Amino acid sequence: MADRDHFAPLPDGFGKDPTKGGKFLDVEVFGGIAAGGTITGETISGGTIAGSAISGSTVTGGSVIGSDFYSDNWDGTIPLSLASRDAGASAGFGMDGSAGGAQFVNIFADGGELRTLSILGELTMGTGGIITMGAAGEFRTAASGARLSIAQATLDRIFWYTGDGAETNPGRLQMSAAAGSSLLQLYAPQMAGNWPFLAMIADAGDSEIQLSTDQVTISENVVVTGRNLSAAQGAAGDPDYSFNSDPNTGMFLTAADTIGLSAGGSEGIAISPTYLFSLGNAAGEPAIRHSAAGSVATPTYAWVSNLDMGMYRVAADQIGWGTVGIARMSLNAARLDVDSTFLQLPVKATTGDPASPANGDTYVNTNDNKIRTYADGAWRDLVTW
């Protein structure tokens, strides 16, 4: 009907206020108020509905209520079809009762909170989508048992919980920055006081990775390119590089520019830029020079306390011995040469010859005043006085 004046008068006895507590069937209402009644199958334009039961009706000019509910500025598809997102909608909101779907251009909780939001399917953000938390906000799964938490308290960090009964603190990934450097730390869940972590540090000059744990197990090869693989100085009983089954046997740093090799917790060999020391690198113990031949002043095989005394290579097939940098003796395939002011022979101060001689044996007998040599099966005098 186009004109409200054409409505027929209400029958007598219908009620003083037919819009309250009454029931309307097959009527059109313009500009009226309906409160507390039941409205079925009607078209209501420009009215306000408060506290009434509405079934199968259409409301225009403000909100649409029925199986669908949308704002008057909704510019998406009508009737609603929100089994999936309506890509054509850019304003307003719509709720599709038949599909059980809803779409909003913006959702705000101004001055309050959006307290509980249950998502049974997927939560998808489009390009540029951001979830922002307040200073003490936390985005996480269930508050007990195995869970993942993203928090903004003290340091930006991600927590994860295993739900293990021995877990005293969750694992975490945290990031901090100070004094021109940034620090990314990865902590495993703490179990009864043990809290190993991996730290990656970057600053303007360099970067490094720190690992704090009792043991690292590597099942494959480790390849280091362009950088050094380093450790602390260590000791013979606790070498830096050792073996799982024998932790006190391995390699360590004995002093500046010197590597030590230990076995059973005791130093066996030490290597410096010049020498290979053995048996603990102590005075009186042998040392091997890093040289192809050596010389009389720097013999290849020497002693820690006498590095200028020892054996060296004189020439091809010839070995030399020297003391305090002076050649004393050399040996080749043909002869033994003694290069010294004196040749010291063995001295015997009692009468008689030594037992079990061999051809060439020579000695001085100060009791018999003779120098004797053994040749062709008998002792013979060389010099007497």
C-alpha positions, 0 to 999 in steps of 0.5 A: 500500500502506498498511503497509510491513510488507506488503512482500514480502522482496527476492529473494536476491542483489538486493544488500546496499543496494538504494537505491544504484546500483540501478534501481526500477520500479513501487514506492512508497518511504516515508521512504527515501533514494535516491542515484545511481539512476534513478527512473522513474514512481514516487510518492515521499513524504517522501523525500530525492532526491540525485544521482539521475536522475528522469523523469516522477515526482511528489514530494510532502511537500517539492518536486515534481519532474517537468515541474513543480517547485514548493514545498510552500507554493505556493498557486497553480494545480496543475498549473502553467500559467505561460505567464503570471503566476498571479495567485492565487499569494501564497506559494512558487514554481513552475516549469512545465517544459512552458511554460518559465515560473517564478514566485517570490514573492520572489527574494533574493541574501542575502550574495551576488549575482545576477550574470547575468540574461538577459531575452529578453522583457519585464521588467514591474513592477507598481504601486509596483515599484522597481528599487534600485541600490547607491551605485555601481550601474549599470543599463545596456544593453551596455557598448560602442557605443550604450547607455543607463546609469543610475548613482548615482556622484557625482551621480544621472545618466543616460548615453547613448552614441552609439558614434560614433568621435569621442565622447570622453564620453557625453551625460548627464542629471544632477540635483543640489541644494544651498543651497535650489536644484535643478539639472537639466543635460542634456549632449550627447555630447562630440565632440572637446572640444565639450560643449554643455549645457542647464541648468534651475535652480530655487530658492526665488526664481526659475528659469532655463534656461542654454544653453552652446553656440556656436550655437542654431538655431530653425526656428520662432517663439520666444514668451516669455510673462511673462518677459524674453528677455535676453543679455549686453552684447555689442559692435558687432563681436559683437552679442547678436542678429545673423544667421547670414550676418552675425554682426557686424550686429545689436543689443547693449547699448552702456551702461546703458539704451542699445541699439546697432545695428551694421552690419559691426562698427561702431555705427550707431545708439544708442537711449536713453530720450531720444535716438536717437544716430547714427554711433557716439554720439560728440561732434559727431555728431547725435542725435534726441530722442524727442519729437513736437515738441521745444522751443527748450531741447530741440530734436528734432534736436541733437548729442551734445555740444550737446543744447540746440542744433538744430531743433524744431517751433515750431507747425503748418508752422513749423520753429525753430532754437535755440542754448543754449536760445535761439530764433534763427530760424524758417521757415514757408510765408510768411517766414523770421524771425530772432530774434536781436540781430544778423543776420550778412550775408556779408562780401566784402573785395575789390572787385567783386560775387560771381559767379552771383548770384540775386535776393535775394542780399545781402552786405557789401563792406568794400572798396567800403563798401557793402551790396548786393543783387541784384534784377531781374537787377542788383546794387543798393546798399542802404547806402553809407558 
